[in-house]
Amino acid sequence: MNLAHELAPFNLPPALSAVLLAQEQQLIQLNAEQVQFNAEREQLTEQVQQQAAELKYRELKIAALKEQLIYLLRMRYGVKSDALNAAQRDLFEETIASDIAAVEAAIAAAACGPQRPKFKPPRQPRTQAGRQPLPAHLTRHEMYHEPLSCQCGQCGNALVKIGEDISEQLDMEPAHFWVNRHHRPQYACRACETVTAAPVEPTLIEGGMATSAVLAWVMISKYVDHLPLYRVSEIATRSGVTLAQSTLSSWVGTIGFNLQPLADRLKALLLLPGVALHADETPVQQLDPGKGKTHRSYLWAYRSNDLDDQQRQIVVFDYQTGRSGAHARHFLGTWQGSLMVDDYSGYKALFAQGQVIELGCWAHARRKFKDLYEANQSPIAAGALARIGVLYAVEAEAKDFTPLQRQALRGKVAQPLLKEFQEWLSRTLLKVPAGSGTAKALTYSLRRWEALTRYAADGLLPIDNNPIENCFRPIAIGKKNWLFTGSEAAGQRAAAIQTLLATAKLNGLDPYAWLKDTLEKLPTWPNSRIDELLPLKPIVKDQEPSV
């Protein structure tokens, strides 16, 4: 029923009925326009929401790309304390000559059988600024400079010495070589017709032309000074001595084989029952001769805990062809304790077994906020860095404390700070856009919170993994001079040599002096006294004072 039928009973004048009918049509039209307007408004509102969401996504994407760009620019042009150069050169440059020499040494050792010798060779304080006095142990060559005349240039009278001015200059002779000529006179007994002469001292390389000093110089040049063997050969050539690269490679292989028992012994000592260890790994390219290409291998490292005074200071390198967590499980074997690692998933299976407890690295957590702050000066990142800085200030205060004293300080100061820090992280995460760089940094710390805070409950547990990363820095520098390892055996020998030399430096020893002395002793050293050759300082067991 329409309006006309409703108005019929009232017998309204035609003019009034027409007006009412016209108003009805206008009302219907207005309602239709209102419906259309509402539909258009809903459509526009949906478009605005979609554009706002897209704009937010683009803003987050742009912010993430800016963070990534600034990070890459810093890695390319800035200080690269954590960056590794992609253009790697031969990490240990172990050529085929080294492999052959090692195999020959192994064959010779096996051939000797029971008649071989009892043992077949298997941080400094920071100096003050300014010029420092020259070391007192250096030889002084006294040089006197007298005036041209002993008479006064003004009046002609004799001069009288009233004092002298003494200054010192450092001098050297680079790569100074000389030859040791060994004379062994032979004496005969006419009565019994025998000949007597001084015996030839056993050497690591039988009939070799190099003394232990030269062999140690080659090894230190290669593994401590990061010089490829062809550069070592060039240094010798400048001094008029020809040392072929193949000869140097043969020396390296033979020495690596004979030093392996010492590296194995360091591993055994490292895995003695203890509180905590550090672990990390770095990639290394290995040559694949059959394909003419290289594939990625890894150099794993395991280090002792500096906070445990009863533990030897040891770092052991383990060369493996992959990054599987099985390598870490195989290396640690039945060892039990706390292991300081980064967030690499390969360790998760090890921790799932229960015998090893995970320790989180605060240096890695801090690095997330540091990258964020350097990318966009984020106040949230600045707040996190300030809180982490306070935690490290507690550790600096406890640097010279006993473990019990350190544990008491951590419980009194660090644990309340950590609780407040966790609450701040959780509150802040609710206020930042999901998926942003800030959210990722906050989530990283919260996700690993249990592992990150375990150190605060014990005075012997480390706060970060910096000690093991410091051991990797010399190798990272050396990787700029090499391209790949020659073989898996070459990488394993180099890992053993790096283990010994890095442990020597860790214990404050001169790697060259230790290696030279060890190479001299190895040929006749009894296996029962192998620990005396290790580059370690003796443990001094002082009674720990009470807190």
BAKEZA-690925 format. One record per residue (C-alpha): residue in three letters; x, y, z. Coordinates in steps of 0.02 Angstrom, whole numbers, padded with zeros to 5 digits, always signed. Example, Ala and Ser with C-alpha at 12.3 -4.5 7.8 and 13.67 -1.06 7.14 Angstrom:
// BAKEZA-690925
ALA+00615-00225+00390 SER+00684-00053+00357 
This chain:
// BAKEZA-690925
MET+00000+00000+00000 ASN+00065+00172-00049 LEU+00029+00345+00018 ALA-00111+00380-00110 HIS-00215+00234-00049 GLU-00186+00284+00132 LEU-00247+00462+00100 ALA-00403+00412-00002 PRO-00519+00392+00148 PHE-00481+00570+00204 ASN-00546+00653+00043 LEU-00404+00779+00044 PRO-00399+00914-00087 PRO-00304+00861-00242 ALA-00173+00996-00219 LEU-00131+00938-00042 SER-00123+00756-00096 ALA-00003+00803-00237 VAL+00110+00893-00113 LEU+00111+00745+00004 LEU+00149+00625-00138 ALA+00291+00735-00198 GLN+00366+00739-00023 GLU+00351+00550-00016 GLN+00453+00535-00176 GLN+00583+00653-00108 LEU+00595+00553+00053 ILE+00617+00391-00043 GLN+00753+00472-00148 LEU+00841+00539+00007 ASN+00837+00367+00088 ALA+00912+00291-00067 GLU+01047+00424-00071 GLN+01080+00395+00115 VAL+01103+00207+00084 GLN+01219+00243-00061 PHE+01316+00369+00043 ASN+01337+00244+00186 ALA+01399+00112+00064 GLU+01523+00233-00012 ARG+01579+00286+00162 GLU+01609+00105+00214 GLN+01705+00075+00053 LEU+01812+00230+00080 THR+01842+00182+00262 GLU+01901+00010+00207 GLN+02015+00088+00077 VAL+02087+00207+00208 GLN+02120+00061+00325 GLN+02203-00038+00187 GLN+02311+00111+00139 ALA+02356+00142+00322 ALA+02406-00041+00342 GLU+02506-00034+00181 LEU+02589+00129+00236 LYS+02634+00052+00405 TYR+02706-00100+00317 ARG+02809+00010+00202 GLU+02871+00115+00348 LEU+02926-00043+00440 LYS+03005-00111+00281 ILE+03097+00054+00249 ALA+03157+00059+00430 ALA+03219-00121+00419 LEU+03307-00085+00254 LYS+03388+00071+00328 GLU+03450-00031+00476 GLN+03519-00162+00358 LEU+03600-00031+00246 ILE+03684+00058+00391 TYR+03743-00108+00460 LEU+03816-00161+00292 LEU+03899+00009+00268 ARG+03977-00004+00440 MET+04037-00180+00401 ARG+04110-00119+00236 TYR+04188+00046+00287 GLY+04182+00054+00477 VAL+04266-00040+00618 LYS+04242-00224+00583 SER+04270-00302+00754 ASP+04135-00432+00718 ALA+04146-00439+00528 LEU+04235-00571+00426 ASN+04301-00534+00254 ALA+04209-00632+00121 ALA+04363-00638+00009 GLN+04449-00773+00108 ARG+04620-00835+00058 ASP+04694-01003+00097 LEU+04670-01012+00286 PHE+04815-01128+00315 GLU+04883-01147+00137 GLU+04920-01330+00170 THR+04982-01390+00001 ILE+04998-01567-00060 ALA+05180-01565-00002 SER+05120-01543+00178 ASP+05001-01690+00160 ILE+05139-01800+00088 ALA+05260-01750+00225 ALA+05134-01789+00362 VAL+05094-01959+00286 GLU+05279-01999+00269 ALA+05306-01952+00451 ALA+05162-02065+00503 ILE+05233-02209+00400 ALA+05406-02183+00475 ALA+05333-02182+00650 ALA+05240-02344+00618 ALA+05393-02425+00538 CYS+05503-02389+00690 GLY+05396-02506+00795 PRO+05450-02540+00973 GLN+05630-02484+00938 ARG+05582-02302+00914 PRO+05617-02176+01054 LYS+05507-02181+01208 PHE+05409-02031+01143 LYS+05384-02009+00958 PRO+05347-01825+00941 PRO+05178-01820+00929 ARG+04856-00546+01430 GLN+04978-00421+01458 PRO+04941-00262+01556 ARG+04909-00111+01446 THR+05057+00006+01434 GLN+05041+00190+01472 ALA+05035+00320+01336 GLY+05196+00402+01278 ARG+05365+00334+01234 GLN+05410+00179+01333 PRO+05588+00131+01382 LEU+05669+00000+01272 PRO+05669-00177+01346 ALA+05810-00205+01469 HIS+05849-00381+01404 LEU+05907-00316+01234 THR+06095-00312+01203 ARG+06167-00137+01216 HIS+06303-00085+01093 GLU+06390+00063+01172 MET+06431+00199+01045 TYR+06537+00349+01099 HIS+06534+00512+01003 GLU+06678+00626+01050 PRO+06695+00808+00994 LEU+06809+00839+00844 SER+06933+00929+00958 CYS+06975+00917+01142 GLN+07019+01103+01149 CYS+06899+01247+01174 GLY+06850+01329+01011 GLN+06849+01500+01095 CYS+07009+01510+01197 GLY+07105+01351+01151 ASN+07114+01279+01327 ALA+07089+01093+01360 LEU+06909+01034+01383 VAL+06856+00947+01545 LYS+06718+00814+01546 ILE+06576+00867+01660 GLY+06442+00740+01610 GLU+06364+00654+01462 ASP+06197+00640+01373 ILE+06137+00461+01342 SER+06001+00415+01217 GLU+05944+00247+01150 GLN+05883+00190+00980 LEU+05810+00023+00931 ASP+05907-00070+00795 MET+05887-00238+00709 GLU+05942-00356+00572 PRO+05791-00427+00479 ALA+05789-00617+00455 HIS+05972-00639+00499 PHE+06028-00814+00449 TRP+06189-00905+00486 VAL+06257-01082+00466 ASN+06304-01199+00607 ARG+06446-01313+00550 HIS+06455-01469+00657 HIS+06627-01551+00667 ARG+06632-01727+00738 PRO+06810-01791+00741 GLN+06827-01979+00727 TYR+06950-02070+00840 ALA+07011-02247+00813 CYS+07077-02374+00936 ARG+07214-02473+00855 ALA+07208-02606+00988 CYS+07025-02656+00964 GLU+07004-02577+00794 THR+06852-02470+00840 VAL+06805-02295+00788 THR+06730-02170+00910 ALA+06641-02006+00868 ALA+06513-01893+00950 PRO+06337-01954+00910 VAL+06223-01851+00798 GLU+06086-01771+00901 PRO+05912-01831+00850 THR+05810-01702+00758 LEU+05628-01688+00711 ILE+05668-01693+00526 GLU+05805-01821+00503 GLY+05944-01754+00395 GLY+05855-01586+00379 MET+05954-01428+00348 ALA+05851-01319+00468 THR+05876-01302+00654 SER+05730-01294+00774 ALA+05748-01104+00773 VAL+05719-01095+00585 LEU+05574-01218+00594 ALA+05494-01118+00734 TRP+05518-00956+00634 VAL+05427-01032+00485 MET+05282-01093+00593 ILE+05265-00928+00686 SER+05271-00830+00524 LYS+05132-00937+00453 TYR+05015-00961+00601 VAL+05048-00809+00711 ASP+05101-00675+00587 HIS+04979-00742+00455 LEU+05106-00747+00313 PRO+05078-00870+00170 LEU+05228-00981+00138 TYR+05274-00894-00024 ARG+05300-00733+00075 VAL+05408-00826+00201 SER+05509-00889+00053 GLU+05527-00711-00013 ILE+05588-00649+00157 ALA+05724-00782+00158 THR+05771-00740-00021 ARG+05801-00557+00025 SER+05932-00621+00148 GLY+06014-00726+00013 VAL+05942-00893+00072 THR+05839-01001-00046 LEU+05696-01089+00041 ALA+05579-01166-00088 GLN+05395-01158-00049 SER+05384-01347-00070 THR+05519-01367+00062 LEU+05427-01252+00182 SER+05265-01348+00151 SER+05353-01512+00190 TRP+05419-01441+00353 VAL+05246-01382+00402 GLY+05169-01552+00369 THR+05301-01646+00467 ILE+05296-01528+00615 GLY+05107-01533+00617 PHE+05108-01722+00628 ASN+05233-01724+00771 LEU+05141-01590+00870 GLN+04974-01681+00860 PRO+04999-01780+01024 LEU+05023-01617+01118 ALA+04861-01546+01047 ASP+04770-01708+01092 ARG+04834-01693+01269 LEU+04771-01513+01282 LYS+04599-01574+01227 ALA+04601-01707+01363 LEU+04646-01577+01494 LEU+04512-01457+01431 LEU+04377-01589+01450 LEU+04420-01632+01629 PRO+04274-01602+01748 GLY+04242-01417+01761 VAL+04108-01285+01783 ALA+04097-01203+01612 LEU+04173-01193+01438 HIS+04156-01075+01290 ALA+04116-01136+01113 ASP+04102-01053+00942 GLU+04138-01087+00758 THR+04192-00993+00602 PRO+04176-01041+00418 VAL+04326-01094+00313 GLN+04330-01135+00129 GLN+04406-01305+00085 LEU+04468-01353-00086 ASP+04376-01492-00176 PRO+04505-01552-00305 GLY+04387-01671-00392 LYS+04266-01532-00436 GLY+04389-01389-00450 LYS+04285-01290-00325 THR+04279-01258-00139 HIS+04151-01302-00008 ARG+04121-01228+00162 SER+04200-01310+00313 TYR+04208-01247+00491 LEU+04341-01217+00622 TRP+04263-01250+00792 ALA+04342-01183+00951 TYR+04322-01231+01134 ARG+04399-01126+01272 SER+04422-01139+01459 ASN+04330-01027+01582 ASP+04434-00879+01643 LEU+04334-00864+01804 ASP+04382-01039+01862 ASP+04552-01022+01945 GLN+04567-01211+01958 GLN+04550-01237+01770 ARG+04694-01232+01647 GLN+04687-01090+01520 ILE+04667-01187+01358 VAL+04590-01158+01188 VAL+04568-01306+01069 PHE+04525-01288+00884 ASP+04433-01429+00796 TYR+04423-01430+00605 GLN+04266-01509+00532 THR+04189-01515+00359 GLY+04019-01452+00420 ARG+03924-01353+00550 SER+03814-01492+00617 GLY+03787-01492+00804 ALA+03845-01673+00801 HIS+04024-01610+00791 ALA+04006-01519+00957 ARG+03923-01671+01037 HIS+04063-01784+00974 PHE+04199-01666+01035 LEU+04127-01644+01210 GLY+04086-01827+01230 THR+04037-01862+01411 TRP+04088-01690+01475 GLN+03961-01610+01592 GLY+03943-01427+01638 SER+03884-01260+01571 LEU+03926-01211+01392 MET+03930-01028+01337 VAL+03871-01014+01156 ASP+03778-00901+01036 ASP+03601-00937+00976 TYR+03653-01063+00843 SER+03522-01200+00833 GLY+03653-01336+00811 TYR+03685-01337+00999 LYS+03502-01366+01045 ALA+03513-01556+01031 LEU+03664-01553+01146 PHE+03569-01456+01279 ALA+03416-01568+01257 GLN+03518-01716+01320 GLY+03528-01634+01490 GLN+03712-01659+01532 VAL+03762-01488+01463 ILE+03676-01326+01519 GLU+03659-01179+01400 LEU+03732-01009+01444 GLY+03674-00859+01341 CYS+03796-00726+01283 TRP+03757-00548+01335 ALA+03878-00481+01204 HIS+03765-00554+01068 ALA+03609-00481+01149 ARG+03694-00312+01165 ARG+03747-00318+00983 LYS+03564-00323+00928 PHE+03529-00158+01017 LYS+03695-00082+00964 ASP+03655-00112+00780 LEU+03481-00040+00806 TYR+03548+00115+00892 GLU+03679+00148+00760 ALA+03546+00128+00625 ASN+03418+00254+00688 GLN+03472+00320+00860 SER+03328+00223+00938 PRO+03292+00282+01117 ILE+03232+00106+01158 ALA+03399+00034+01101 ALA+03488+00169+01202 GLY+03390+00118+01356 ALA+03432-00065+01332 LEU+03617-00026+01305 ALA+03619+00077+01465 ARG+03544-00067+01565 ILE+03666-00193+01491 GLY+03807-00072+01529 VAL+03760-00075+01713 LEU+03770-00266+01711 TYR+03945-00257+01640 ALA+03992-00126+01769 VAL+03949-00254+01903 GLU+04064-00379+01818 ALA+04204-00250+01808 GLU+04187-00218+01995 ALA+04198-00405+02029 LYS+04346-00434+01912 ASP+04470-00471+02051 PHE+04343-00550+02170 THR+04345-00731+02222 PRO+04203-00838+02151 LEU+04107-00829+02315 GLN+04126-00640+02324 ARG+04072-00624+02142 GLN+03920-00734+02173 ALA+03869-00627+02322 LEU+03885-00465+02222 ARG+03787-00537+02076 GLY+03647-00593+02192 LYS+03639-00426+02279 VAL+03655-00309+02128 ALA+03643-00401+01961 GLN+03491-00509+01994 PRO+03375-00364+02043 LEU+03437-00268+01890 LEU+03398-00417+01779 LYS+03222-00434+01850 GLU+03186-00249+01816 PHE+03264-00265+01643 GLN+03150-00411+01598 GLU+02995-00314+01651 TRP+03052-00165+01548 LEU+03081-00275+01395 SER+02907-00352+01411 ARG+02821-00182+01431 THR+02917-00105+01288 LEU+02881-00250+01169 LEU+02694-00214+01185 LYS+02720-00037+01124 VAL+02824-00067+00967 PRO+02762-00128+00796 ALA+02774-00315+00770 GLY+02909-00364+00646 SER+03012-00206+00669 GLY+03197-00209+00708 THR+03159-00150+00884 ALA+03037-00292+00911 LYS+03164-00418+00848 ALA+03298-00354+00967 LEU+03179-00358+01114 THR+03114-00531+01068 TYR+03291-00602+01052 SER+03332-00558+01233 LEU+03163-00615+01302 ARG+03169-00779+01207 ARG+03342-00820+01277 TRP+03312-00743+01448 GLU+03335-00902+01550 ALA+03503-00940+01467 LEU+03557-00757+01478 THR+03526-00743+01665 ARG+03600-00909+01726 TYR+03770-00829+01753 ALA+03703-00717+01892 ALA+03670-00865+02007 ASP+03851-00927+02011 GLY+04015-00837+02035 LEU+04106-00954+01914 LEU+03996-00931+01760 PRO+04046-00804+01624 ILE+03931-00665+01565 ASP+03974-00677+01380 ASN+04069-00772+01246 ASN+04199-00637+01213 PRO+04347-00745+01271 ILE+04320-00871+01130 GLU+04286-00733+01002 ASN+04451-00652+01049 CYS+04537-00816+01006 PHE+04456-00812+00833 ARG+04514-00635+00792 PRO+04693-00682+00741 ILE+04622-00818+00627 ALA+04499-00695+00551 ILE+04645-00580+00512 GLY+04741-00724+00434 LYS+04593-00769+00323 LYS+04624-00609+00226 ASN+04787-00686+00166 TRP+04720-00855+00111 LEU+04583-00926+00000 PHE+04552-01105+00057 THR+04621-01255+00148 GLY+04705-01384+00037 SER+04622-01536+00116 GLU+04531-01597+00270 ALA+04692-01671+00340 ALA+04779-01504+00311 GLY+04643-01413+00406 GLN+04653-01535+00551 ARG+04843-01516+00564 ALA+04828-01328+00559 ALA+04695-01334+00695 ALA+04816-01432+00805 ILE+04955-01305+00776 GLN+04837-01159+00810 THR+04782-01247+00969 LEU+04960-01251+01037 LEU+05011-01075+00984 ALA+04848-00994+01041 THR+04860-01083+01209 ALA+05038-01021+01229 LYS+04982-00841+01202 LEU+04835-00870+01320 ASN+04958-00918+01457 GLY+05073-00769+01427 LEU+05210-00870+01341 ASP+05311-00817+01190 PRO+05249-00936+01053 TYR+05417-00933+00963 ALA+05521-00970+01118 TRP+05402-01109+01172 LEU+05396-01190+01000 LYS+05585-01181+00974 ASP+05617-01264+01141 THR+05483-01395+01110 LEU+05548-01442+00937 GLU+05721-01468+01012 LYS+05656-01583+01149 LEU+05524-01683+01054 PRO+05634-01815+00969 THR+05693-01893+01133 TRP+05559-01836+01257 PRO+05475-01978+01354 ASN+05288-01994+01333 SER+05264-02006+01521 ARG+05320-01825+01538 ILE+05219-01752+01395 ASP+05130-01628+01510 GLU+05296-01539+01539 LEU+05302-01489+01356 LEU+05128-01412+01353 PRO+05117-01221+01338 LEU+05033-01201+01507 LYS+05068-01112+01669 PRO+05058-01218+01828 ILE+04899-01198+01930 VAL+04927-01114+02097 LYS+04796-01180+02217 ASP+04774-01045+02348 GLN+04645-01065+02483 GLU+04496-00958+02438 PRO+04454-00828+02571 SER+04278-00821+02637 VAL+04158-00687+02579 
